[in-house]
Amino acid sequence: MPVVVRPAKEADFPAIARFDLTYPADRYLHIQRSGSPPEHTFTLSWQEHDSPDAIYANCTEEWFRGAHSRIDLFLAAEVDDRVAGLLMIVLPNWTNAAEITDLAVDRPLRGRGAGTALVEAAAAWARERSKRALWVEPPANDAPAIDFYLRRGFRISGFNDRLYSNDDDAPGQPTIYLYREP
């Protein structure tokens, strides 16, 4: 059965709030610095480490209701007539790009095309609005998300090693910035 992407509605929030949003966190994108300011060289490499599954988010129905009223685009994906995924976008007023703030697919339904369909629908939406890029900021320990975005044409454009923690050497703490043209 094909994936159906449509605007999310309040009736979807109970199902979305029950999604299994865990992911394997046994691999992370390690950032190594060399050189002296202002000339630095950064190397990104995958590192393995012993880590339990991580959770992307733990959001309630109420949180989704609030998000629905604050964001610019909230899509839902259906697989086999079941809500399988979501994607949210905001349009910051300081750039002509669209930020994917949330993309999540219920773990038992991953690998069936919902994530790809959501990203492609978001890209079409951004193109219709003449946005120059889509960007997303996964943490370095969300290797499945980073791999997913890279396979869909996103490119690494930077990182922030202080967004989630002041301990930039902790595995998976930096945020990785990825973008693609819509």
Residue pairs with C-beta under 8 A, 6 or more apart in sequence:
1 79
1 80
1 81
2 113
3 77
3 78
3 79
3 84
3 112
3 113
3 114
3 116
3 117
4 77
4 78
5 75
5 76
5 77
5 78
5 117
5 118
5 121
6 75
6 76
6 78
7 74
7 75
7 76
8 16
8 64
8 68
8 74
8 75
8 76
8 86
9 76
10 65
10 68
12 64
12 76
12 83
12 86
13 61
13 64
13 65
13 68
14 61
15 82
15 83
16 59
16 61
16 64
16 76
16 83
16 86
17 59
17 60
17 61
17 63
17 64
19 86
19 104
19 105
19 106
19 107
20 106
20 107
20 108
21 55
21 56
21 57
21 58
21 104
21 106
21 107
22 53
22 54
22 55
22 56
22 107
23 53
23 54
23 55
23 56
23 107
23 142
23 144
23 145
24 53
24 143
24 144
25 51
25 52
25 53
25 54
25 141
25 142
25 143
25 172
26 48
26 49
26 50
26 51
27 46
27 47
27 48
27 49
27 141
27 143
28 46
28 47
28 49
28 140
28 141
28 143
28 171
28 172
29 44
29 45
29 46
29 47
29 140
29 141
29 143
29 146
29 172
29 174
29 176
30 44
30 45
30 46
30 47
30 140
30 171
31 42
31 43
31 44
31 140
31 159
31 161
31 168
31 174
32 42
32 43
32 44
32 45
33 40
33 41
33 42
34 40
34 41
34 43
35 41
42 159
44 156
44 159
46 143
47 171
49 171
51 141
51 171
51 172
54 141
54 142
54 172
56 104
56 142
56 145
57 102
57 104
59 67
67 74
67 88
67 102
68 74
70 90
71 88
71 89
71 90
71 101
72 89
72 90
72 91
72 98
73 87
73 88
73 89
73 98
73 122
73 125
74 86
74 87
74 88
74 89
75 86
75 87
75 88
75 118
75 121
75 122
76 83
76 85
76 86
77 83
77 84
77 85
77 86
77 87
77 105
77 114
77 115
77 117
77 118
78 84
78 114
79 85
79 109
79 112
79 113
79 114
82 109
83 106
84 105
84 106
84 109
84 112
84 114
85 103
85 104
85 105
85 106
85 109
85 114
85 115
85 118
86 102
86 103
86 104
86 118
87 100
87 102
87 103
87 118
87 119
87 121
87 122
88 100
88 101
88 102
88 103
89 98
89 99
89 100
89 101
89 122
89 125
89 126
89 134
90 98
90 99
90 101
91 98
91 99
91 129
91 131
92 99
96 130
96 131
96 132
97 131
97 132
97 133
97 134
97 135
97 179
98 122
98 125
98 126
98 129
98 131
98 133
98 134
98 135
98 182
99 134
99 135
99 136
99 137
100 119
100 122
100 134
100 135
100 136
103 115
103 118
103 119
103 136
103 145
105 114
105 115
105 118
115 148
116 152
119 134
119 149
119 152
122 134
122 182
123 134
123 180
123 182
124 182
126 133
126 134
126 182
127 182
131 182
132 181
132 182
133 179
133 180
133 181
133 182
134 154
134 179
134 180
134 181
134 182
135 157
135 177
135 178
135 179
136 149
136 154
136 177
136 178
136 179
137 160
137 163
137 175
137 176
137 177
137 178
138 145
138 146
138 149
138 175
138 176
138 178
139 164
139 172
139 173
139 174
139 175
139 176
140 146
140 159
140 171
140 172
140 173
140 174
140 175
140 176
141 171
141 172
141 173
142 172
146 176
146 178
149 178
149 180
150 156
150 178
152 180
153 180
154 178
154 179
154 180
155 178
155 179
155 180
156 176
156 177
156 178
157 177
157 178
157 179
158 176
158 177
159 174
159 175
159 176
159 177
160 174
160 175
160 177
161 168
161 173
161 174
161 175
162 168
163 174
163 175
164 173
164 174
164 175
165 173
167 173
168 174
